[in-house]
Amino acid sequence: MQEVCQKHGVHFLNIMALNNEDFEDGLHPNATGHQKIFEQVKDFLEEQNWI
């Protein structure tokens, strides 16, 4: 996915900092998982000077 985004000039944010404890059922993030995703998205938006 990242290669396709780079090829077409689309920003890609790889959210891979989650581990098994960050999911309710192995698929859906719990509160801790959502917080980690939020932090990564916020940092990315700040790096891009979008916020």
Beta strands, then each sheet from edge to edge (+ up, - down):
end
